[in-house]
Amino acid sequence: MNQVWESLLQTDVAIIGGGPAGLLLSQLLMRAGIRTVVLERKSRDYVLSRIRAGVLEWGTVKLLEQAGVDDRMHREGKPHHGCYLTSDDQMIRIDFVEACGKQVMVYGQTEVTRDLYDAQAALGATILHEVEDVVLNDLKTDAPFVTFTHEGGKHRLDCAYVAGCDGFHGISRPSIPAEVRREFEKVYPFGWLGILSQTPPVDDELIYANHHRGFALASMRNPMLSRYYIQVPLTDRVENWSDEAFWDELRRRLPQEVADKLVTGPSIEKSIAPLRSFVTEPMQWGRLFLCGDAAHIVPPTGAKGLNLAASDVHYLSRALIACYGEGDSTLLARYGEDALQRVWKAMRFSWSMTTMLHQFPEQSEFDRRMQRVELGTLASSADARKVLAENYTGLPY
C-alpha cells in the first residue's frame, strides 16, 4: 500500500471500540502483559454520558474483581438478592439467594466505564478517542493491521489480533464478508420510554410489571437516582411525553401498593429505546474476534446486554492469555463457539422475559391468559423461580 503515515504503531491486540467491553478486555490483557491499543470514535466525555443498564450478574462482578476495578463498585454498588414480577396488583418475589444461591449487583454501566478508564490510565494504556475512517486489513493473515485517521493524521496500527468491540453500528462486524455472516434478528413492535430522576427508588429491588396498558420497570442507580421505564409504541416521540404524563402512566401500571410510595421529580434524562434480539455468526473470522454489541443485541428485559459483553470478554481474554502465556491457541480457535453457546441461552431468556411481560399488538385473550399462567407458575413453583433466578443472576461461564 503506497501511503504516507503520520505514525506506524505496533501492538499485540488492536481493540476497536472504547466502551466497557473494549476497556475491560484491554484491562485484563494488559494485566497479563499483553499490549493493547484501543481506538474509539467518540470522545471520552461522550462515552461517559451514555446512560445504560446497571444490573451486573455475579460473574460480571467477579470478572471486574479479576480486572482490579472493583473497589468503588463494592463501596457504592448495591447487591440485590431478588426482584419482583407483577401482574396487575399481584406481586411475585423471586428470591435469588434462596432459589439458586447467587445475587446481582446494581451498579451503573457508566460507573463501570469510569472505573475502567481510571484503571487503564494507571496502567499507561493507549486509548485514542475521536478516531475516524477505521479500516481493518488482512484479517485472514497472521499480520493484520488497522488504518485510521486521528487528529488530522493518517495512522497504521500493526497487530497480531483485532478485537471488534465497537457496537452494533461499528466497522468490525461488516469487516466479515457478507457471504460468510449469518444474522438472526427479531424486532419487537414497541420501545421503552425511560427517564432518570434524582428521586429515591420506589423499592429496594427491581419491579418488572405486566399490565394490560403495557410493561413498566422500576429500577435504580443509587439511593437518590432512579431509573423508570414504560412500554410505548415505536411511533411515540420523547417530546410528546411530559414528565407529568410519564409519572401518571407509570403509576397506572404499577401495583397500587407500589404506586402509592412513588416519589416523583423532574427528569434529568429521557429517551425511547427500540427493542430487538440480534445475533451474528460467526463471532470470529481470521484474526478478528467480535465482542458485545458488535455480535449481539438483547432486549433489556433480562438485563443481559453488558453482562453478555462481559462474558465475551471473559472467553476472549482467557483465550489470548493462554495463547501468549502458554503458546496454546486451542481456546482461541473455539472462542466463537464458546461465546455463542452462552449468547443463545441469554437470547432465550431475554426473549422469554420480553414475551411474558409486554403487551403485543394483535395480542389475543389466549396470549394474555398464557402470560398470566406463566406468572402464576412463578408464584407457585419453586422450580420455576429457580430457573428464572439462575438465568437472571447469570449462567456459569
VEXTOR-414357 format. One line per field, with one value per residue (C-alpha): x, y, z; residue number from 1; residue in three letters. Coordinates in steps of 0.001 Angstrom, whole numbers. Example, Ala and Ser with C-alpha at 12.3 -4.5 7.8 and 13.67 -1.06 7.14 Angstrom:
<rs>
X <- 12300|13670
Y <- -4500|-1060
Z <- 7800|7140
resi <- 1|2
resn <- ala|ser
</rs>
This chain:
<rs>
X <- 0|1534|646|2327|1624|1642|2646|3295|2139|2557|689|-411|-4175|-5922|-9226|-11845|-14256|-13636|-16855|-16954|-16247|-13158|-11825|-12387|-10640|-7707|-7509|-7421|-4880|-2555|-2534|-1350|1461|-272|-25|-3182|-4254|-7891|-9470|-12721|-14669|-16313|-14834|-14307|-16999|-19474|-18694|-19256|-22500|-24272|-26984|-27094|-28218|-26944|-27647|-24450|-24507|-22331|-19977|-19507|-18755|-16090|-14610|-14339|-12603|-10181|-9529|-8793|-11629|-13984|-13169|-15741|-18304|-18145|-18349|-21166|-22932|-25961|-26173|-29688|-30963|-34138|-36624|-40392|-42588|-46116|-49366|-51818|-51790|-50180|-46536|-44270|-40864|-38014|-35505|-32239|-30271|-32969|-33574|-30007|-27555|-26453|-27231|-26709|-25087|-26800|-24021|-24406|-22601|-21363|-19666|-18100|-16734|-15385|-13619|-12102|-10829|-9118|-7586|-6369|-4749|-2916|-1526|-470|-2912|-3077|-6669|-7236|-10541|-12330|-10751|-12231|-12007|-11110|-10363|-9425|-6906|-5500|-7630|-7110|-3334|-1039|-187|-3409|-3305|-5701|-5640|-7383|-7290|-6748|-6261|-5957|-3221|-3322|-2078|-1353|-1528|132|-1063|-1442|-5181|-8139|-10977|-14157|-15866|-17393|-21091|-23953|-23154|-19364|-16975|-15954|-18945|-19188|-15482|-16536|-17710|-21491|-21365|-19711|-22051|-25396|-27605|-30627|-32960|-36293|-37513|-40145|-43104|-42600|-39949|-39094|-39579|-37132|-36400|-33675|-34679|-32965|-35527|-35334|-36228|-39763|-38424|-35132|-35421|-36335|-40025|-40995|-44684|-47007|-50114|-52888|-51769|-48210|-44979|-43275|-39995|-38954|-35182|-32431|-28820|-28236|-30260|-31077|-31098|-33977|-34500|-38049|-39407|-42764|-43598|-44632|-45388|-42410|-44281|-44148|-41729|-39954|-41122|-44735|-44238|-44150|-42740|-46228|-47684|-44902|-45389|-49159|-48793|-46156|-48480|-51270|-49046|-47514|-49397|-51314|-49147|-46089|-47683|-48686|-44982|-43692|-41692|-41664|-39488|-38064|-36383|-32676|-32652|-35461|-35249|-37037|-35121|-36345|-36111|-34540|-32898|-29926|-27097|-24425|-22424|-19508|-18048|-14523|-13075|-9354|-7652|-10846|-12915|-16263|-17325|-20502|-22986|-20856|-22032|-25377|-28156|-30696|-33867|-33148|-35887|-33442|-30603|-28161|-26562|-23483|-23303|-23102|-20342|-18505|-18853|-17445|-14511|-14033|-13774|-11552|-9182|-8815|-8025|-5494|-3750|-3419|-2092|519|1361|1371|1553|-1786|-4230|-6922|-9231|-8658|-9722|-13014|-13732|-16812|-18225|-17788|-19198|-22206|-23358|-23867|-25166|-28025|-29041|-29183|-31159|-33739|-34040|-34357|-36919|-38950|-38972|-39987|-42758|-44094|-44190|-45139|-48360|-48096|-50221|-52897|-52413|-55331|-57029|-55382|-51960|-52878|-54003|-50709|-48816|-50920|-50273|-46521|-46546|-48792|-46365|-43567|-45734|-46496|-43420|-40025|-38550|-39792|-38347|-35025|-34791|-35534|-33074|-30282|-30673|-31132|-28085|-26043|-25347|-21804|-19091
Y <- 0|3295|5562|8218|7525|10073|7203|3482|1810|-1754|-3756|-7290|-6691|-3807|-3136|-1343|423|2027|1203|-1132|-4264|-2824|-1239|-4373|-6525|-4110|-4085|-7876|-8271|-5535|-7031|-10256|-8443|-8335|-4994|-3276|-130|978|3007|4838|7003|9187|11463|10263|12671|11225|7649|8584|10421|7324|6076|2297|-579|-1172|-4801|-6879|-10663|-12107|-13493|-9931|-8791|-11499|-10510|-6875|-8118|-10079|-6901|-4955|-2447|-3479|-1176|1545|-981|-2786|519|2144|-704|-2382|-6197|-7371|-10654|-10699|-8865|-8595|-9577|-8219|-8852|-6040|-5986|-9403|-9196|-12229|-12039|-14043|-14635|-15220|-16417|-18830|-20094|-20547|-19201|-16152|-12449|-9485|-6086|-2815|-521|1654|892|4485|3919|666|2562|5359|2828|1143|4475|5187|1705|1943|5303|3764|1073|3630|2315|3770|4850|7081|8954|10568|8148|8111|6189|2906|41|-3494|-5048|-8531|-10203|-13653|-13377|-13636|-9926|-7894|-4128|-1258|2080|5171|8932|10739|14456|15030|12467|9050|6198|2486|56|-3337|-6093|-9830|-9826|-7473|-7359|-5795|-4153|-1251|-1959|-2717|144|-308|-1359|-4726|-6918|-5627|-6444|-10093|-10732|-10769|-14223|-15570|-13978|-15329|-12869|-13695|-10901|-10239|-6648|-6021|-3747|-1352|585|1607|5211|5704|8550|9171|11205|12370|10675|7754|4420|3220|-100|-1657|-4209|-4024|-4360|-5761|-5036|-6802|-4620|-4510|-962|-2163|-3129|-985|-1285|408|319|2441|3570|4602|5688|9059|8205|6232|4782|4043|2705|2213|368|2724|2363|2904|5844|7788|10694|11802|15398|14229|12878|15444|14359|14569|12314|9773|9623|9284|6377|4685|4835|3168|217|-443|-2314|113|-533|421|3384|4879|5031|6555|9764|11852|14704|16367|14031|14599|12278|10951|8697|5983|2794|271|-3419|-6127|-9528|-9946|-12466|-12716|-15845|-16418|-14300|-14814|-14588|-14951|-12734|-10743|-11524|-9846|-8902|-7415|-5433|-5900|-9518|-9489|-7300|-8347|-6592|-5034|-7013|-9669|-7254|-9129|-6503|-5517|-8955|-10719|-8333|-9219|-12947|-12463|-10611|-13478|-16032|-13864|-12662|-16216|-17450|-14710|-15094|-18851|-18170|-15640|-17178|-20881|-20941|-22777|-21492|-24103|-21701|-19000|-21348|-22084|-18603|-18085|-21497|-20961|-17430|-18282|-21107|-18591|-15891|-18046|-19065|-15391|-14659|-17248|-15816|-12201|-13206|-15183|-12306|-9860|-12137|-12761|-9130|-6963|-6271|-7041|-5608|-8095|-9956|-12312|-13152|-16584|-14910|-12796|-15885|-17620|-14683|-14963|-18701|-18151|-15571|-17793|-20672|-18495|-17668|-21306|-23253|-23116|-24924|-22197|-19487|-21343|-21420|-17696|-16879|-18958|-17135|-13680|-13891|-15389|-18838|-20091|-19292
Z <- 0|-1113|1745|3851|7510|10293|12577|12449|15653|16854|19462|20259|20194|18452|20211|18143|20484|23865|25659|28654|26575|24896|28073|30162|27563|27465|31262|31565|28774|29982|33483|31828|29989|26586|24760|23544|21717|21985|19163|19993|17536|20204|22855|26409|27634|25152|26207|29844|29059|27729|30112|30153|32336|35821|36771|36915|37021|39744|37089|35810|39362|39660|36294|37422|40561|38375|36388|39574|39082|41861|44802|44100|42905|46247|48142|46190|44380|45884|45973|45137|46481|44396|42183|41758|38827|38918|37080|37762|41597|42195|43281|42881|44536|43045|45852|44001|47013|48130|44580|43339|45925|43900|43677|41344|41811|40882|39657|36574|33336|33259|36610|35378|32376|34576|36804|33750|32386|35719|35871|32278|32976|35928|33604|30983|28388|24894|24223|21197|21062|18116|15686|12180|8885|10580|8170|9211|6835|6129|8763|7265|7507|10524|10193|10263|10579|11161|9370|10707|10943|14242|14871|11139|10568|8878|11021|10710|13629|13144|15441|15861|16628|16301|18849|17494|20481|18541|18898|16554|14152|14170|11435|12870|12009|8392|8008|7903|4302|3897|2302|5467|8014|9168|11011|13162|14208|15868|16046|18714|17855|20781|22656|26209|27254|30102|32477|35020|38074|41241|43456|45886|44249|44895|46213|47270|44422|40747|39853|36429|35797|33357|32938|30362|29451|28837|30561|33214|35112|38331|38842|40343|40105|43725|46805|45213|41494|39978|36510|35311|32034|30356|27151|24325|20598|18319|16790|20086|20422|23580|23223|23354|26877|29656|33000|34481|31781|32310|36087|35679|33270|35420|38435|36447|35554|38961|41699|43915|46965|44907|43128|46476|47503|44250|44687|41512|40315|37195|34733|34101|31064|28900|25844|23874|23086|20497|21386|19254|19519|17170|16783|14113|13380|13298|16075|14746|11262|10731|13308|14055|17167|17881|21422|22850|20770|17661|17714|19506|20870|23504|24646|28049|29813|31025|31943|29709|27421|29423|31003|27646|26604|29810|29154|25627|27171|29623|26822|24610|27332|28637|25134|24358|27719|27108|23626|24724|28095|27246|23452|23416|20781|21464|23297|20696|17892|19636|21018|18859|19694|23446|23387|21206|23461|26246|23904|22638|26163|27166|23994|25002|28493|27313|24664|27219|29725|26986|25755|29247|30394|27390|25541|21829|19004|17922|21200|21728|25000|24690|24620|27635|29546|28744|30262|33406|33599|33277|36046|38142|37696|39049|42049|42824|41711|43420|40409|38048|40307|40367|36570|36343|39157|37591|34291|35787|38077|35242|33876|34524|32003
resi <- 1|2|3|4|5|6|7|8|9|10|11|12|13|14|15|16|17|18|19|20|21|22|23|24|25|26|27|28|29|30|31|32|33|34|35|36|37|38|39|40|41|42|43|44|45|46|47|48|49|50|51|52|53|54|55|56|57|58|59|60|61|62|63|64|65|66|67|68|69|70|71|72|73|74|75|76|77|78|79|80|81|82|83|84|85|86|87|88|89|90|91|92|93|94|95|96|97|98|99|100|101|102|103|104|105|106|107|108|109|110|111|112|113|114|115|116|117|118|119|120|121|122|123|124|125|126|127|128|129|130|131|132|133|134|135|136|137|138|139|140|141|142|143|144|145|146|147|148|149|150|151|152|153|154|155|156|157|158|159|160|161|162|163|164|165|166|167|168|169|170|171|172|173|174|175|176|177|178|179|180|181|182|183|184|185|186|187|188|189|190|191|192|193|194|195|196|197|198|199|200|201|202|203|204|205|206|207|208|209|210|211|212|213|214|215|216|217|218|219|220|221|222|223|224|225|226|227|228|229|230|231|232|233|234|235|236|237|238|239|240|241|242|243|244|245|246|247|248|249|250|251|252|253|254|255|256|257|258|259|260|261|262|263|264|265|266|267|268|269|270|271|272|273|274|275|276|277|278|279|280|281|282|283|284|285|286|287|288|289|290|291|292|293|294|295|296|297|298|299|300|301|302|303|304|305|306|307|308|309|310|311|312|313|314|315|316|317|318|319|320|321|322|323|324|325|326|327|328|329|330|331|332|333|334|335|336|337|338|339|340|341|342|343|344|345|346|347|348|349|350|351|352|353|354|355|356|357|358|359|360|361|362|363|364|365|366|367|368|369|370|371|372|373|374|375|376|377|378|379|380|381|382|383|384|385|386|387|388|389|390|391|392|393|394|395|396|397
resn <- met|asn|gln|val|trp|glu|ser|leu|leu|gln|thr|asp|val|ala|ile|ile|gly|gly|gly|pro|ala|gly|leu|leu|leu|ser|gln|leu|leu|met|arg|ala|gly|ile|arg|thr|val|val|leu|glu|arg|lys|ser|arg|asp|tyr|val|leu|ser|arg|ile|arg|ala|gly|val|leu|glu|trp|gly|thr|val|lys|leu|leu|glu|gln|ala|gly|val|asp|asp|arg|met|his|arg|glu|gly|lys|pro|his|his|gly|cys|tyr|leu|thr|ser|asp|asp|gln|met|ile|arg|ile|asp|phe|val|glu|ala|cys|gly|lys|gln|val|met|val|tyr|gly|gln|thr|glu|val|thr|arg|asp|leu|tyr|asp|ala|gln|ala|ala|leu|gly|ala|thr|ile|leu|his|glu|val|glu|asp|val|val|leu|asn|asp|leu|lys|thr|asp|ala|pro|phe|val|thr|phe|thr|his|glu|gly|gly|lys|his|arg|leu|asp|cys|ala|tyr|val|ala|gly|cys|asp|gly|phe|his|gly|ile|ser|arg|pro|ser|ile|pro|ala|glu|val|arg|arg|glu|phe|glu|lys|val|tyr|pro|phe|gly|trp|leu|gly|ile|leu|ser|gln|thr|pro|pro|val|asp|asp|glu|leu|ile|tyr|ala|asn|his|his|arg|gly|phe|ala|leu|ala|ser|met|arg|asn|pro|met|leu|ser|arg|tyr|tyr|ile|gln|val|pro|leu|thr|asp|arg|val|glu|asn|trp|ser|asp|glu|ala|phe|trp|asp|glu|leu|arg|arg|arg|leu|pro|gln|glu|val|ala|asp|lys|leu|val|thr|gly|pro|ser|ile|glu|lys|ser|ile|ala|pro|leu|arg|ser|phe|val|thr|glu|pro|met|gln|trp|gly|arg|leu|phe|leu|cys|gly|asp|ala|ala|his|ile|val|pro|pro|thr|gly|ala|lys|gly|leu|asn|leu|ala|ala|ser|asp|val|his|tyr|leu|ser|arg|ala|leu|ile|ala|cys|tyr|gly|glu|gly|asp|ser|thr|leu|leu|ala|arg|tyr|gly|glu|asp|ala|leu|gln|arg|val|trp|lys|ala|met|arg|phe|ser|trp|ser|met|thr|thr|met|leu|his|gln|phe|pro|glu|gln|ser|glu|phe|asp|arg|arg|met|gln|arg|val|glu|leu|gly|thr|leu|ala|ser|ser|ala|asp|ala|arg|lys|val|leu|ala|glu|asn|tyr|thr|gly|leu|pro|tyr
</rs>
